[in-house]
């Protein structure tokens, strides 16, 4: 026998040991040969380390390309871009703004952002119906009063009765019943809120939910809102508690007539008590906090409000501005607080009359020149904390309320026009920024509030005027 078994082990004889050593040495030799073959092959096809070999010869006529420094992907505007000549620019825009589609005497202002010079002023100081371009005022007021990093809280507290909880609305309509939100990126969710409440309750079942809307007071709709505005696909009664922007379901355009109780039902369902009673009421003073979630920062809320022209979000921000200024969280409080915040930030508000924070009211009035000044300050950085206004403007042909609008002329650079739209019956407006063909940044505001020829022709006329600015060197 070549091996002897002992205690379950095997002893290898010298003959097998010598064989194994020879086998290992042969394997190592084979690996070395293969490595040399690979190195030779790589060098043969030009994949070596780039060092020129002594016996190599350059290919006749070969020439390496000259490689320049990489150009920036996101380049700043040229500091020496020529400013449009006011007379040339006016000659370009006059026939476009004078089209019958825009009605009688639309207001128009164009400002050179770099210098602040007004390049065009057609009735810019007239107090016109702004429609949703009024949201630019609410945006400035929110950013300068609340600050871009502020967040809005939604809280659940314990009620007096066992098994009863109180959902305390904090004026954040972005609270989402889906995770993540289908409408508001970065929004808090009802599920997160419910998780915190369950943990605090320690297994106590929820039998009823009270909804406290007391943060916001006064009428639920504003003067100048039509009877079909709330609820509708674009507005709802303004309450301190809502989910999904007061939509009847996530992603559905139709808004609810009872946002508060909808939010209460959503919380009850998330707490595993879909059959729990839901009613409006008040939280007990000093009640124990069971859970809290907070909105995205105000800067993100402003962007979402502007890009999607979200009326309910605008009204919520306006009321928080009112609260911060010691005024009631009502439509009247908003109407007083927003102009006061603008005055404090250095913007004269002559000719401004507001009835709400969204521009949905036909009673709102403001001059196009103010829109031009606000946009210029946001674009040139002269007033701190307003950058979210520029980033929140919809991009023509790409997103927001301008997703389906834009010039088809290939001479106009994609994304050159960014704007805030405004639409009411007989009112069509567009205000924003544009980069000209020469690379000059302009702020503009066009407000037509005597339109009788229909929505599509008016919007097309406004788009043509903005596209003309983008394509115009006008120097």
C-alpha positions in Angstrom: 0.0 0.0 0.0 1.2 3.5 -0.8 -0.6 5.1 2.1 -1.5 4.1 5.7 -4.7 5.2 7.3 -4.4 6.3 10.9 -7.0 7.9 13.1 -9.0 9.1 10.0 -6.1 10.9 8.3 -4.0 10.0 5.2 -0.2 10.1 5.0 1.2 10.9 1.6 4.2 8.8 0.5 7.4 10.5 -0.9 6.5 9.3 -4.4 3.2 11.3 -4.4 4.9 14.3 -2.9 7.5 14.5 -5.6 4.8 14.1 -8.3 2.7 16.9 -6.8 5.8 19.3 -6.8 6.4 18.5 -10.4 2.7 19.2 -11.2 2.8 22.6 -9.4 6.1 23.6 -11.2 4.6 22.7 -14.5 1.5 24.8 -13.9 3.6 27.8 -12.9 5.6 27.5 -16.1 2.4 27.4 -18.2 1.1 30.5 -16.5 4.4 32.4 -17.3 4.2 31.3 -20.9 0.6 32.5 -21.2 1.5 35.9 -19.6 4.3 36.4 -22.2 1.9 35.6 -25.0 -0.6 38.1 -23.8 2.0 40.9 -23.4 3.3 40.2 -27.0 -0.3 40.3 -28.4 -1.2 43.6 -26.7 1.9 45.3 -27.9 1.4 43.9 -31.4 -2.0 45.6 -31.7 -0.8 48.9 -30.1 -2.1 48.4 -26.6 1.2 48.7 -24.8 2.2 51.4 -22.4 2.8 54.0 -25.2 6.6 54.0 -25.1 8.1 53.9 -28.6 9.9 50.6 -29.3 13.5 50.8 -30.8 12.5 48.9 -33.9 9.2 50.7 -34.5 8.7 53.2 -37.3 6.1 55.9 -37.6 3.4 55.4 -40.2 3.9 57.6 -43.2 1.5 60.7 -43.1 0.2 60.0 -39.6 -0.6 63.1 -37.6 -2.0 63.4 -34.1 -5.0 65.8 -33.7 -4.5 68.9 -31.7 -6.6 68.7 -28.5 -7.9 72.1 -27.2 -8.9 72.8 -23.6 -12.5 71.6 -22.9 -15.2 74.1 -23.1 -17.5 74.5 -20.1 -20.8 72.6 -20.3 -22.7 75.3 -18.4 -21.2 78.5 -19.5 -22.0 81.9 -18.0 -23.5 84.6 -20.1 -20.9 86.6 -22.0 -20.0 89.8 -20.1 -19.6 91.6 -23.4 -22.9 90.5 -25.1 -24.4 93.5 -26.8 -27.5 95.1 -25.4 -30.4 95.4 -27.7 -31.1 98.9 -29.1 -34.4 100.1 -27.6 -35.6 101.6 -30.9 -34.8 98.4 -32.9 -36.4 96.2 -30.2 -39.5 98.4 -30.2 -39.8 98.2 -33.9 -39.5 94.4 -33.7 -42.2 94.0 -30.9 -44.7 96.7 -31.8 -46.5 94.7 -34.6 -46.5 91.5 -32.5 -48.0 93.3 -29.4 -50.4 95.2 -31.5 -52.1 92.1 -32.9 -55.9 92.0 -32.4 -55.5 88.7 -30.6 -54.1 90.6 -27.6 -57.0 93.1 -27.4 -56.6 96.8 -26.8 -53.4 98.2 -25.4 -51.6 95.3 -23.8 -49.0 96.4 -21.2 -45.4 95.4 -22.0 -42.1 96.0 -20.3 -38.6 94.7 -21.3 -35.6 95.3 -19.0 -31.9 94.6 -19.6 -30.9 92.6 -16.5 -27.2 93.5 -16.6 -27.8 97.3 -16.4 -31.4 97.6 -15.2 -32.2 99.8 -18.2 -35.8 99.7 -19.5 -35.6 98.8 -23.2 -39.4 98.9 -23.8 -42.2 100.3 -21.8 -45.7 100.2 -23.3 -48.2 101.3 -20.7 -46.1 99.5 -18.1 -47.3 101.5 -15.1 -51.0 100.9 -15.8 -52.7 98.8 -13.1 -53.7 95.7 -15.1 -55.4 92.4 -14.2 -52.3 90.1 -13.8 -54.0 86.7 -13.6 -51.4 84.2 -12.3 -48.4 86.4 -12.9 -49.4 87.8 -9.4 -47.8 84.6 -8.0 -44.5 86.4 -8.6 -45.4 88.9 -5.9 -46.3 86.1 -3.5 -43.1 84.3 -4.3 -41.0 87.4 -3.5 -43.0 87.9 -0.3 -42.5 84.3 0.8 -38.8 84.2 0.1 -38.0 87.5 1.8 -40.3 87.1 4.8 -40.2 83.4 5.6 -36.8 82.6 4.1 -35.9 80.0 1.5 -35.0 77.3 4.0 -38.2 77.6 6.2 -40.5 74.5 6.3 -44.2 74.1 7.1 -45.2 71.6 9.8 -48.2 69.3 10.0 -48.8 67.8 13.4 -50.9 65.1 15.1 -51.7 65.6 18.8 -53.6 63.6 21.4 -57.2 64.4 22.0 -59.1 64.2 25.3 -60.8 60.9 24.6 -59.0 57.6 24.4 -58.4 56.5 20.8 -59.0 60.0 19.4 -56.2 62.0 17.7 -56.2 65.5 16.2 -54.6 66.4 12.9 -53.5 70.0 13.2 -53.1 71.6 9.8 -50.0 73.7 9.4 -50.9 75.2 6.0 -49.0 72.7 4.0 -51.1 71.5 1.1 -48.3 69.3 -0.3 -48.8 66.6 2.4 -48.9 63.4 0.2 -50.9 60.2 0.4 -48.4 58.5 -1.8 -44.7 57.9 -1.2 -43.2 59.7 -2.9 -45.6 62.4 -3.9 -46.9 62.3 -7.5 -47.1 66.1 -7.6 -44.7 67.7 -5.1 -41.1 66.4 -5.0 -39.8 66.3 -1.5 -43.2 66.5 0.1 -43.9 64.9 3.5 -46.2 61.8 3.5 -49.2 60.8 5.5 -47.5 57.4 5.9 -44.5 58.9 7.7 -46.8 60.9 9.9 -48.9 57.8 10.7 -45.8 55.8 11.6 -44.8 58.4 14.2 -48.2 58.5 15.6 -48.5 54.8 16.0 -45.1 54.6 17.7 -46.3 57.3 20.2 -49.6 55.6 20.8 -47.8 52.4 21.7 -50.5 50.1 20.3 -53.6 52.1 21.3 -56.1 51.7 18.5 -57.4 54.9 16.8 -61.2 55.2 16.8 -61.6 58.8 15.6 -59.7 61.7 13.9 -60.4 65.4 14.6 -59.1 67.9 12.0 -58.1 71.3 13.3 -58.1 73.9 10.5 -57.8 76.8 12.9 -54.5 78.2 11.5 -56.3 79.7 8.6 -59.4 81.8 9.2 -62.0 83.8 7.3 -63.8 82.9 4.0 -62.7 79.8 2.1 -62.7 81.6 -1.3 -61.6 85.1 -2.3 -63.5 88.1 -3.7 -63.3 87.9 -7.4 -63.3 84.1 -7.6 -66.1 82.7 -9.7 -68.7 80.3 -8.4 -67.1 77.5 -10.3 -63.5 78.1 -9.1 -63.6 76.2 -5.9 -63.6 73.3 -6.2 -62.4 72.9 -9.8 -59.5 71.4 -11.6 -57.3 74.4 -10.5 -58.5 75.6 -7.1 -60.2 74.5 -3.9 -61.5 76.1 -0.7 -58.4 77.3 1.2 -58.0 75.4 4.4 -55.0 74.8 6.7 -55.2 71.1 6.2 -55.1 69.3 2.8 -53.4 66.4 1.1 -52.1 66.1 -2.4 -52.8 69.8 -3.1 -56.5 69.2 -2.2 -56.9 66.8 -5.1 -59.6 64.2 -4.8 -57.0 61.6 -5.5 -53.2 61.6 -6.2 -52.5 62.9 -9.7 -56.1 63.8 -10.4 -56.6 67.4 -11.5 -60.0 67.7 -9.9 -59.8 69.4 -6.4 -62.0 68.6 -3.4 -64.6 70.7 -1.8 -63.6 69.5 1.6 -59.8 69.3 1.8 -59.7 69.1 5.6 -61.9 66.0 6.1 -60.2 64.4 3.1 -56.9 64.8 5.0 -58.4 63.3 8.2 -59.7 60.2 6.3 -56.2 59.8 4.7 -54.6 59.8 8.2 -57.2 57.4 9.6 -56.5 55.0 6.7 -52.8 55.2 7.2 -53.3 54.5 10.9 -55.1 51.3 10.1 -58.5 52.7 11.0 -60.2 53.4 7.7 -63.6 53.3 9.4 -62.7 55.8 12.1 -65.0 58.8 12.5 -63.6 62.0 11.0 -64.8 65.5 12.0 -63.6 69.1 12.1 -62.7 70.5 15.6 -60.0 72.0 17.7 -56.9 70.5 19.3 -56.9 70.7 23.2 -54.6 73.4 24.5 -51.2 71.9 25.4 -52.0 68.5 23.9 -49.2 66.0 23.7 -47.6 65.9 20.2 -47.8 62.4 18.7 -46.1 63.1 15.4 -45.0 65.8 13.1 -43.7 66.0 9.5 -42.4 69.1 7.6 -42.7 70.3 4.1 -39.9 70.8 1.6 -38.1 74.2 2.0 -40.0 77.3 1.0 -37.6 77.8 -2.0 -38.8 74.4 -3.4 -42.5 75.3 -2.7 -42.0 78.6 -4.6 -40.5 76.7 -7.5 -43.5 74.3 -7.6 -46.0 77.0 -7.2 -44.6 79.0 -10.1 -43.8 76.1 -12.5 -47.3 74.5 -12.1 -49.2 77.7 -11.3 -50.5 76.0 -8.2 -53.2 78.3 -6.8 -53.7 76.5 -3.5 -49.9 76.5 -2.8 -49.8 80.2 -3.6 -52.7 80.9 -1.1 -51.0 78.9 1.6 -47.7 80.7 1.2 -49.5 84.1 1.2 -51.2 83.2 4.5 -47.9 82.2 6.0 -46.5 85.6 5.0 -49.5 87.2 6.7 -48.9 85.2 9.9 -45.2 86.1 9.9 -46.2 89.8 9.7 -48.7 89.5 12.6 -51.7 89.6 10.3 -54.6 87.1 10.2 -54.2 84.1 7.9 -57.1 85.2 5.6 -57.4 86.5 2.1 -57.5 90.1 3.5 -54.3 89.3 5.5 -52.6 88.0 2.5 -53.7 91.1 0.4 -52.1 93.4 3.0 -49.0 91.3 3.8 -47.7 90.6 0.3 -47.4 94.3 -0.8 -46.0 95.2 2.6 -43.3 92.5 2.2 -42.4 93.8 -1.2 -42.2 97.4 0.1 -39.9 96.2 2.8 -37.7 94.4 0.3 -37.3 97.6 -1.7 -40.0 97.3 -4.4 -42.4 100.2 -4.8 -46.0 98.8 -5.0 -47.8 101.8 -6.4 -50.8 100.6 -8.4 -51.0 97.2 -6.6 -54.4 96.0 -5.3 -54.7 92.3 -4.3 -57.6 90.2 -3.3 -55.7 86.9 -3.0 -52.2 85.4 -3.3 -52.7 83.4 -6.5 -53.9 85.9 -9.0 -57.1 83.8 -9.5 -59.2 86.9 -8.5 -60.5 89.2 -11.2 -60.1 92.0 -8.6 -56.3 91.9 -8.5 -54.5 94.8 -10.1 -50.8 95.5 -10.6 -48.5 97.2 -13.1 -46.4 95.2 -15.6 -43.4 97.4 -14.6 -43.4 95.8 -11.1 -43.2 92.3 -12.6 -40.2 93.5 -14.7 -38.5 94.8 -11.6 -39.1 91.7 -9.5 -37.8 89.4 -12.3 -34.8 91.7 -12.8 -33.9 91.6 -9.1 -34.3 87.8 -9.0 -32.1 87.3 -12.1 -29.3 89.8 -11.2 -29.1 88.7 -7.5 -29.4 92.3 -6.2 -32.0 91.1 -3.7 -30.9 88.1 -1.6 -32.8 84.8 -1.6 -34.8 85.3 -4.8 -33.0 82.7 -7.0 -35.9 80.2 -6.6 -38.0 82.6 -8.7 -35.8 82.2 -11.7 -35.4 78.4 -11.2 -39.2 78.1 -10.8 -40.1 79.7 -14.0 -41.4 77.2 -16.6 -39.2 76.5 -19.6 -40.9 77.1 -22.9 -41.5 73.8 -24.7 -40.2 71.8 -21.9 -42.0 71.9 -18.5 -44.6 73.4 -16.3 -47.3 75.6 -17.8 -45.1 76.3 -20.8 -44.5 72.6 -21.6 -46.8 72.7 -24.7 -45.8 76.2 -25.7 -42.7 77.3 -27.5 -41.4 78.6 -30.7 -40.6 76.0 -33.5 -38.0 78.3 -35.1 -34.7 76.4 -34.9 -33.0 79.8 -34.7 -34.3 80.2 -31.2 -32.1 78.4 -28.7 -34.0 75.7 -26.7 -34.7 76.9 -23.2 -34.1 80.6 -24.1 -37.5 81.6 -22.8 -38.6 81.0 -19.2 -41.8 82.4 -17.9 -44.8 82.6 -15.6 -48.1 82.4 -17.4 -51.4 84.0 -16.5 -54.8 83.1 -17.7 -58.3 84.3 -16.8 -61.4 85.0 -18.8 -60.3 87.8 -21.1 -56.8 88.0 -19.5 -53.6 86.5 -20.8 -50.1 87.3 -19.5 -46.5 86.1 -19.8 -43.7 87.3 -17.6 -40.2 85.9 -17.4 -36.6 86.0 -18.7 -35.1 85.4 -22.1 -31.6 85.1 -23.5 -31.3 86.9 -26.8 -29.5 85.6 -29.9 -26.5 87.8 -28.8 -26.5 86.2 -25.3 -28.0 89.1 -23.4 -30.3 88.3 -20.5 -33.6 90.3 -20.5 -36.6 90.3 -18.2 -40.0 90.9 -19.7 -43.7 91.2 -18.8 -46.6 91.1 -21.2 -50.1 91.6 -19.8 -53.2 91.6 -22.0 -56.3 92.1 -19.9 -58.8 93.1 -22.6 -58.8 90.0 -24.8 -61.9 89.0 -26.6 -60.7 86.7 -29.3 -60.1 83.5 -27.4 -57.3 81.8 -25.5 -55.3 80.1 -28.2 -54.7 83.2 -30.4 -53.8 85.3 -27.4 -51.3 82.7 -26.1 -49.8 82.3 -29.5 -49.3 86.0 -29.8 -47.6 86.2 -26.4 -45.3 83.3 -27.4 -44.5 85.0 -30.7 -43.4 88.1 -28.8 -41.2 86.2 -26.4 -39.7 84.2 -29.2 -39.0 87.4 -31.1 -37.0 88.6 -28.0 -35.0 85.4 -28.0 -34.2 85.6 -31.7 -33.5 89.3 -31.7 -30.0 90.7 -31.7 -31.6 94.1 -32.1 -28.3 95.9 -31.7 
